């Protein structure tokens, strides 16, 4: 039987970059085929070719043995190919049914019949989706199932999952893996794009690894270790396990007492949160996206008002202090949204790197800026943190890739030798190599005695790096665990709202 | 006069005035639901008022009262073409919607006065007759309701109420409406579902042009009896109604009727004994203060289409 998808010798060049060079990949019927690669390795371009978003310079696509020309997403859909996007393509104000009906060609909507169809389809695949629920009212995991349902409703039998677990709790991830297997048993075939090696080990049959636009190999997952796959992806040995020295018993330097914070719609986003971060320790803050961690981090950094409660840094009250004052006290912040809050995209990299210090000697004297000093300082961060920018400090931040922007922000904040660092998703969207590097720097900072609050949606990252783990659920700190008692299951259950020590089923 | 009598006395006028606002507000609804903020409703109404007046005056000698009815589709077409400027700026050229809308308003004021001067020399077009009031025999004798709905009404009122019903049906019962609303809520989702965001936004803006053109024409032919160089902020009232009505057809009906009564009170109160005890100034500013208060209290809600005012960039998430 011919493979369901065969992409043969695909080459796609963008001005100056060979995004895909001579890539071949086959998806057999009924298999889960993982696609692994760093950012910029060419995964997105390859899928773009499959969906007709990019026309390849050479090479061809065969679907079930027949050569096909795919001119756009509708063609792909007609061939039964559907994608579950990383950023869900759902309308929050619509119901599940309305979202799935979106794009239908029939002029008059028959909502009742569509809802019944969707309920039946959901039941057949064990998805448990309520067709009348509004998207904004259901969990992220449920939204993802709606995306899956959308594909099934359009009769897709080749499903592509684009980093589907990035936004899920460990339990939801486990559920998703189950769903993926059940889809396979119903005759579907899956391409699974991910960074996470243990997920590939858990669910995939084969794995194709891309590096710098080329295939570095296709392997049987059962016969290959995670380390081997990581090495194929990065091109050198990568240590997947973080080695960290035992924590020192430092004094608390950063303490929050019963902090309450309001969200954007004046709802209570954080309720009575209390915790402390000690000198030389990493306190991880785990939680499912949207449970108040963003608001809490913003409030700690001074970007959002603390409604009640108090915050102290080295014994000084900074509850009402301005951002600048907090920075002067030794607080550093790696913000969640580096494009919006981390960098001024239209400024040069050098100006961005001096952003917190621009008004002080040696960077400015008597109100005049010293460009020499700024450039020297920028140069140091650029080389220390391996920030790649086409024209050094003079590169516009907008022209830099996401990973390099992140390294620039991380470098800027760490270079100030802060007493306290609030790091919000410091490795979001980065490839394995960069993640390894940033983790190393975080641990080095910890060794230097910095108190680090690590906010991350990636539970593996939290568990690997943290000395203690605080779990936030619906705006409350559900508990703080020591590294020894913080395992995936316990933390996952607390993230989902169960209390500390709940029954594990 | 008792309070009820006063209310009934004001009603034909109030309902009549609220209809042009309703038409323009429905136009704004289509535009904003598709994701394009349109503060150019005022200018589009003005263009509609001018076109209707001009066509009426030109054709009246030849075809009589039919000229007024013929002028309505012409006004809608002219305002539709005019709104295409806004559509091109906002949808194709990614201009800021508010700035483009402001330009539309300024352009409309200049354009209509310029042309009416070249036509009449005075900048004012007088229409003799216009659309006349009509009292339904029989139906107007129903207590209360007969007085509100069937006495001294305009046929255009029923036309606009029909358009309200049609708009609701289009927006909520058809795939066209679902697609249009999705473009205003999350254009990326719409695009992924194979919907052309550009096309729907064009349609939304052009419908706003046609409907506000109709509103302007109806106001000119029913109340102003011609083009006077201004539409008195009705387009902005329509915009306020859209917000007050929470971007929903029935809410918009309620809010436009509210504004209809408010402005009628301001206009006729001075001659009514029931309002004699209030200072004139207070009555005159009443609709504007009411608008302001309504907006202060209701514009904080989250009912607005989430992507309204945002350019759609396929590559941005």
Interface residues (C-beta under 8 A of the other chain):
Chain A: X73 X74 X77 X85 X87 X88 X89 X90 X91 X92 X93 X94 X98 X99 X101 X102 X103 X104 X105 X106 X107 X108 X109 X265
Chain B: X173 X174 X175 X176 X177 X178 X179 X181 X182 X185 X186 X188 X189 X190 X191 X192 X193 X194 X195 X302 X306 X317
